[in-house]
Amino acid sequence: MVKLGLSCQSVLTFKNCFTGVLLGGFISDRFVVRSGPHGRIFVLIASQILAAPFAAGALLFSPPMAYISLLPTYIIGMQTFGFIAFIQI
């Protein structure tokens, strides 16, 4: 059997980033229905503002808590890619 060399942390990070991208696309699609095409910009701004305190926690906490604070950062902060991909298509 071939070992891929994936750690639990890398799999968890990938899962959270993937969840954030899907969630961002879903939320931005809902905002477009309610507020028009500029609703995607509101999702972008809100996701970055909500992710900022968790990203700061990665710098301020010691290593176990720093990694845990990155998990919501990945879920919330990666929402931008869900609708940026849609804008480019």
N, C-alpha and C positions, 0 to 999 in steps of 0.2 A: 504494500500500500504506500502511496506517495504522500509524504507530509507536506502540507501547504505552508507551514510556518505561521499560521494565524493564531494569535493569542486571543484570549477572551476579551481583552480590551479593544482590540481592533475589530472584532466581530460586533461588539456592542456599539462601538462608534459608527460603524457602517450602518447598523440597523437604525440608530437614531438619526443619522443624516438622511437615510432613505425615507424614514417616517416624516421627517421635516419637509422634504421635497414634496411628497405626496400631500401632506397636510397644507402646505403653502399653495399648491395648485388648486386644491379643493376650496380653500378659504377665498383665494383671489377670484375664482370663478363665481362664487356666491356674491362677492362684492361687486363684480362687474354687472350682474343682473340688477342689483339695487342702485348702484351709483354711476354706472357707465364705465367706459374704459379707464378713466382716471382712478377708479377704485383700486386698481392694482398697485398704484403708487402709495395709497393709504396703507395697504397691507405691508408693503415694503418698509415704510417708516415705522409702523407699529411693531413689526417683528424685530427690527433692529433695536428699538427702544426697550422692548421687553427682554431681549437677549443680553443687553449690556450689563446689567447687574450680575448675571450669572458668569459672564466672561470676566468681570472684575474679581469675582470670587475665586477664579482659577489663579489669579495673581496674588491674592491676599491670603488664601488658606494654605495649610500644609498639604503635602502630597495626597493623602487619601481623600480629603475633602475637596481638594482642588480638582481632582478628576471627576468626582461626583458632581461638582458644580458645572462641569463642562457638558454633562449629558443634556440638561435642559437648554444649554446654549446651542448645541447641535440641532435639537428638535426645533427650537424657535428660530434660530438664526439661519438655518438652511431653508426656511420657507421662501427665501428670495429666489432660489433656483427653480422652484416650481412654476413661477409665472414669468421669469426671465426667459426660460426656454420657450414658453408660449409666445412671448413678444417677438422673439427672433424667428419663429417659424412663419 
